C-alpha cells in the first residue's frame, strides 16, 4: 500500500506564492513516508497515478504531468482544484479525476447554492460529475475548513475500493 499526496493552494503559503513553504511541506511529508508528486506520474501495482501540482500554485504544469500518459494504462489523475477539469490538457484521457479544494462549499443553506466556493466553475462543489470524453470527476469535501465555519456540509473521508478488471 502506498501513501500519495499532492499539494493544494494553501501549501504554497501566503498568496500561494511561497515556493519554500511548499518545499518544506513536501520535505516533512516525504520524511514521514508520504510520496508527494508534483506534475509527475507514478505506478503502483499496475495502476498509474498522474498528479498535478496545484492550479493556483507556482508550479502548475499539466503538460508535464500528462507527458507520459498512455491511454492503454489504467490511470487515475489527482488534482487539488477541480477547475483543472475545464482546461484543455486532457487529450485522450477518459478515466477518473480525484479532486478537493472546495470543502463542499462549507456553508450550504437548504435549497441554495454554497456561499464559499473558490472555483471558477460553480457547479464543482462536491461529489461525482460526469465530464466530456468519458472522464469522471470526484470532488471530496475533506475534513478541514477555511474561516472556521461549516454548515450543512459534513466533513468527508472517501474510500474507493478498486478491483482488477
C-alpha positions as CSV (number, residue, x, y, z in Angstrom):
1,X,0.0,0.0,0.0
2,X,1.3,3.4,-0.9
3,X,0.6,6.8,0.5
4,X,0.4,9.5,-2.2
5,X,-0.1,13.2,-1.9
6,X,-0.4,16.4,-4.0
7,X,-0.1,20.0,-2.9
8,X,-3.1,22.4,-2.6
9,X,-3.2,26.1,-2.8
10,X,-2.6,26.7,0.9
11,X,0.6,24.6,0.8
12,X,2.1,27.5,-1.1
13,X,1.8,29.9,1.8
14,X,0.6,33.5,1.6
15,X,-1.0,34.3,-1.7
16,X,0.1,30.9,-3.0
17,X,3.5,32.3,-3.9
18,X,6.0,30.9,-1.4
19,X,7.8,28.0,-3.0
20,X,10.0,27.5,0.1
21,X,6.8,26.8,2.1
22,X,5.7,24.2,-0.3
23,X,9.2,22.6,-0.4
24,X,9.3,22.4,3.4
25,X,5.9,20.7,3.4
26,X,7.0,18.2,0.8
27,X,10.2,17.5,2.8
28,X,8.3,16.8,6.0
29,X,5.7,14.7,4.4
30,X,8.3,12.7,2.5
31,X,10.3,12.2,5.7
32,X,7.1,10.7,7.2
33,X,6.5,8.2,4.3
34,X,4.1,10.1,2.1
35,X,5.1,10.4,-1.5
36,X,4.2,13.9,-2.8
37,X,4.0,14.1,-6.5
38,X,4.2,17.4,-8.4
39,X,3.4,17.2,-12.1
40,X,4.6,13.6,-12.0
41,X,3.4,10.1,-12.7
42,X,3.9,7.0,-10.6
43,X,2.8,3.4,-11.0
44,X,1.6,1.3,-8.0
45,X,0.7,-2.3,-8.7
46,X,0.0,-1.6,-12.3
47,X,-2.2,1.5,-11.6
48,X,-0.9,4.8,-13.0
49,X,-1.3,8.0,-11.0
50,X,-0.9,11.3,-12.7
51,X,-0.5,14.0,-10.1
52,X,-0.9,17.7,-10.9
53,X,0.7,20.4,-8.8
54,X,-1.8,23.0,-7.6
55,X,-3.7,25.0,-10.2
56,X,-3.1,28.3,-8.3
57,X,0.4,27.4,-7.2
58,X,3.7,28.4,-8.7
59,X,4.5,25.1,-10.5
60,X,1.2,24.1,-12.2
61,X,2.3,22.4,-15.4
62,X,-0.4,20.0,-16.7
63,X,1.5,19.3,-19.9
64,X,4.5,18.0,-17.9
65,X,2.1,15.9,-15.7
66,X,0.4,14.4,-18.7
67,X,3.5,13.8,-20.9
68,X,3.8,10.1,-20.1
69,X,0.1,9.4,-20.3
70,X,-0.7,6.2,-22.2
71,X,-4.4,5.6,-22.9
72,X,-3.8,1.8,-22.7
73,X,-2.9,2.0,-19.0
74,X,-5.3,2.1,-16.1
75,X,-4.9,5.7,-14.8
76,X,-6.2,8.0,-12.1
77,X,-5.5,11.7,-12.0
78,X,-5.1,13.6,-8.7
79,X,-5.5,17.4,-8.9
80,X,-6.4,19.6,-6.0
81,X,-8.5,22.2,-7.8
82,X,-11.4,20.8,-9.9
83,X,-11.2,23.8,-12.3
84,X,-8.4,22.0,-14.0
85,X,-11.1,19.7,-15.5
86,X,-12.2,22.6,-17.7
87,X,-8.6,23.2,-19.1
88,X,-7.5,21.9,-22.5
89,X,-5.0,19.4,-21.1
90,X,-6.8,16.1,-21.3
91,X,-6.2,14.8,-24.8
92,X,-7.3,11.1,-24.8
93,X,-7.7,10.8,-21.0
94,X,-11.0,9.1,-20.2
95,X,-10.9,8.0,-16.7
96,X,-11.2,9.3,-13.1
97,X,-10.1,12.6,-11.7
98,X,-9.9,13.0,-7.9
99,X,-10.0,16.5,-6.5
100,X,-10.8,18.5,-3.5
101,X,-10.2,22.3,-2.8
102,X,-13.9,23.3,-2.3
103,X,-14.6,21.8,1.1
104,X,-18.1,21.2,-0.4
105,X,-18.7,24.9,-0.2
106,X,-18.5,24.9,3.6
107,X,-21.8,26.8,4.1
108,X,-24.8,25.5,2.2
109,X,-28.2,26.7,3.3
110,X,-31.0,24.4,2.3
111,X,-32.2,24.9,-1.2
112,X,-29.5,27.4,-2.0
113,X,-26.0,27.0,-3.6
114,X,-22.9,27.1,-1.4
115,X,-21.7,30.5,-0.4
116,X,-18.0,29.7,-0.1
117,X,-16.9,28.1,-3.4
118,X,-13.4,29.0,-4.5
119,X,-13.7,27.8,-8.1
120,X,-14.5,29.3,-11.4
121,X,-16.9,26.6,-12.4
122,X,-19.6,27.0,-9.7
123,X,-21.1,23.5,-10.4
124,X,-17.9,22.0,-8.8
125,X,-18.8,21.8,-5.1
126,X,-18.7,18.2,-4.1
127,X,-19.4,14.7,-5.3
128,X,-19.5,13.0,-8.6
129,X,-19.5,14.8,-12.0
130,X,-19.6,13.1,-15.4
131,X,-17.4,15.1,-17.8
132,X,-16.8,15.1,-21.5
133,X,-14.8,12.2,-23.2
134,X,-15.9,9.7,-20.6
135,X,-14.0,11.4,-17.8
136,X,-15.4,11.3,-14.3
137,X,-14.6,13.9,-11.6
138,X,-15.0,13.2,-7.9
139,X,-14.6,16.2,-5.5
140,X,-14.1,15.3,-1.9
141,X,-15.5,17.6,0.8
142,X,-12.5,16.9,3.1
143,X,-12.2,17.4,6.8
144,X,-10.9,21.0,7.1
145,X,-12.3,24.4,6.5
146,X,-11.5,28.0,5.8
147,X,-12.6,30.7,8.2
148,X,-13.5,28.0,10.8
149,X,-17.1,27.5,9.6
150,X,-19.0,24.6,8.2
151,X,-22.8,24.5,7.9
152,X,-24.8,21.7,6.3
153,X,-21.6,20.3,4.6
154,X,-20.4,17.3,6.5
155,X,-16.7,16.5,6.6
156,X,-15.8,13.6,4.5
157,X,-13.2,10.8,4.0
158,X,-13.8,8.8,0.8
159,X,-12.8,5.2,0.4
160,X,-12.6,3.8,-3.1
161,X,-12.3,0.1,-3.4
162,X,-10.5,-0.8,-6.6
163,X,-10.8,-4.2,-8.3
164,X,-8.8,-5.6,-11.2
165,X,-10.9,-5.6,-14.3
